Amino acid sequence: MEKMRAARYLEPGRIVCEQAAVPALGDGEVLVRTELAAICGSDLHVVYDGMSFLPQPCPHGYPGHEGLGEVVDSRSPLLRPGAKVLTCPAGPYSRCFADYQVLPAAQCHVLPAYQGSMEHLLMAQQLGTTIFALRQMPADVVGKTVMVMGQGSAGNFLAYNLKRAGAAKVIVSDKTEARLAASRVFGADVALQAAPESVKHAVMAHTDGQGVDYLVDAVGHADAFLQAVDLVRENGHMLWFGLPDTMNPIPFNFYDFFRRKLRTYSTYGAQLEPDGASFRLALDLIATGQIDVTTMVTHRLPIEQIDKAMRIAMDRSDNAGKVVVTF
């Protein structure tokens, strides 16, 4: 077990699969043999927009942070070898795109009993981040109209959580017809094609010209960030969930934001939640069938084809939803 297959991000637009040394364990850490990993929208920003906080070429396995596998060695009393876990690494520990990954035991969560595919439980990483985000600044959405911009996996889960919290009407938007069609499974009542010239008109038509009570931007692009302010009613709330596609400042109409007394926040760091409650709840929701994720994964490619997997996820080719990397 001296060598492993691992993705390596070399420079913007270029990620390859190489042979690499299996990482060494430190105190409090576990060595996990990766069985599955999923591509997140933030991974695409790293690979194609150069938004890495690590120097390039980056460490092997980076920036993967949605993983599932088996503990094969441990230097922590929290986990023993043989445990099947969801891996939710934070920051520099994000090395899921490799046969083996080392991370703190506290950033692993034991899988519950489940009769379905393990890739369903893998979806708990993204679901957990959305649960965590909505818990940071809870908003009363019971009986109200909410909107989620973007219907990738995070957008799906945010729509599900808001409907579960009592929202009367959930409006979603996306540029991809296949994603809009799939959004109904996760609680969407109204699905809008994300054309800038028509979205605002449609939202106002569904809200008597007032705008939505609560909006989440799950797109992660500057144009969506800018448009969000126009879609929220006076005294409304926003959550900027999606990681922007640039590190440069994004100017917006603060006067309009100020005049309409809007409130917004962003969130980061679900992986460091002390008790991991959000990820554990996500695993339970999937394992008990309270949320149906069985159609979420559309593409599965081996680690040797990490470059192709990333491109499919980026281009959304062939109606791509969640793209999973297999080992």
RAZI-V731258 format. One record per residue. RES is the residue in one letter. OMEGA is omega in radians with two decimals (* if undefined). Layout:
res: [RES	RES]
omega: [OMEGA	OMEGA]
//
This chain:
res: [M	E	K	M	R	A	A	R	Y	L	E	P	G	R	I	V	C	E	Q	A	A	V	P	A	L	G	D	G	E	V	L	V	R	T	E	L	A	A	I	C	G	S	D	L	H	V	V	Y	D	G	M	S	F	L	P	Q	P	C	P	H	G	Y	P	G	H	E	G	L	G	E	V	V	D	S	R	S	P	L	L	R	P	G	A	K	V	L	T	C	P	A	G	P	Y	S	R	C	F	A	D	Y	Q	V	L	P	A	A	Q	C	H	V	L	P	A	Y	Q	G	S	M	E	H	L	L	M	A	Q	Q	L	G	T	T	I	F	A	L	R	Q	M	P	A	D	V	V	G	K	T	V	M	V	M	G	Q	G	S	A	G	N	F	L	A	Y	N	L	K	R	A	G	A	A	K	V	I	V	S	D	K	T	E	A	R	L	A	A	S	R	V	F	G	A	D	V	A	L	Q	A	A	P	E	S	V	K	H	A	V	M	A	H	T	D	G	Q	G	V	D	Y	L	V	D	A	V	G	H	A	D	A	F	L	Q	A	V	D	L	V	R	E	N	G	H	M	L	W	F	G	L	P	D	T	M	N	P	I	P	F	N	F	Y	D	F	F	R	R	K	L	R	T	Y	S	T	Y	G	A	Q	L	E	P	D	G	A	S	F	R	L	A	L	D	L	I	A	T	G	Q	I	D	V	T	T	M	V	T	H	R	L	P	I	E	Q	I	D	K	A	M	R	I	A	M	D	R	S	D	N	A	G	K	V	V	V	T	F]
omega: [-3.11	-3.10	3.10	2.98	-3.13	3.02	3.02	3.09	-3.02	-3.10	-3.10	3.13	-3.05	3.04	-3.05	3.02	-3.11	2.92	-3.11	3.09	3.06	-3.08	3.14	-3.13	2.97	3.12	3.13	-3.07	3.06	3.03	-3.09	2.98	-3.05	3.06	3.14	2.99	-3.14	3.13	3.13	3.09	3.12	3.04	3.14	3.09	3.10	-3.00	-3.03	3.13	3.09	-3.04	3.12	3.06	3.09	3.13	3.14	-0.03	-3.03	3.11	3.14	3.13	-3.13	0.15	-3.06	-3.14	3.03	-3.02	3.11	-3.13	-3.06	3.06	3.14	3.06	-3.07	2.96	3.13	3.08	-3.08	-3.07	3.09	3.04	-3.12	-3.14	3.04	-2.99	2.88	-3.14	-3.10	-3.05	3.11	2.98	-3.04	3.08	-3.07	-3.05	-3.05	-3.11	-3.13	3.12	-3.14	3.09	3.07	3.11	3.10	-3.13	-3.12	3.11	3.02	-3.10	-3.06	-3.11	3.06	3.05	-3.09	-3.09	-3.10	-3.13	3.11	3.13	3.05	3.13	3.08	-3.13	-3.14	3.12	3.13	3.10	-3.14	3.13	3.14	3.07	3.12	-3.09	-3.10	3.12	-3.04	3.10	-3.02	3.08	3.11	-3.13	-3.11	3.11	-3.06	3.12	-3.12	3.12	3.03	3.09	-3.11	-3.12	2.85	-3.09	3.13	3.12	3.05	-3.07	3.10	3.08	3.12	-3.11	-3.13	3.07	3.13	3.14	3.04	3.12	-3.13	-3.13	3.11	3.09	3.08	3.08	3.09	3.11	-3.02	-3.11	-3.12	3.13	3.10	3.13	-3.12	-3.04	-3.13	-3.13	-3.03	2.99	-3.13	3.05	-3.14	-3.14	-3.04	2.99	-2.99	3.01	-3.03	-3.06	-3.07	-3.07	-3.11	3.12	-3.12	3.14	3.13	3.11	-3.13	-3.08	3.14	3.07	-3.05	-2.99	-3.07	3.12	-3.05	-3.11	3.04	3.00	3.11	-3.09	-3.10	3.06	-3.05	-3.09	3.10	3.10	-3.11	-3.09	-3.02	-3.08	-3.09	-2.99	-3.04	-3.14	3.08	-3.08	3.14	-3.11	3.07	2.97	3.05	-3.04	-3.05	3.07	-3.12	-3.11	3.12	3.03	3.13	3.09	3.09	-3.13	3.04	-3.05	-3.12	3.12	3.13	3.09	-3.12	-3.06	-3.11	3.03	3.13	3.10	-3.10	3.08	3.00	-3.08	-3.08	2.99	3.10	-3.09	-3.11	3.08	-2.97	-3.09	-3.13	-3.01	-3.09	3.12	3.12	3.07	3.12	3.10	-3.13	-3.14	3.13	-3.08	-3.11	3.08	3.12	3.00	-3.09	3.13	-2.99	3.14	-3.03	-3.12	-3.13	-3.08	3.12	-3.12	3.14	-3.11	3.12	-3.13	-3.10	3.14	3.11	3.12	3.12	-3.11	3.10	3.14	-3.12	-3.07	-3.04	-3.12	3.13	3.12	-3.08	2.97	3.09	3.14	-3.10	3.08	-3.08	-3.12	*]
//
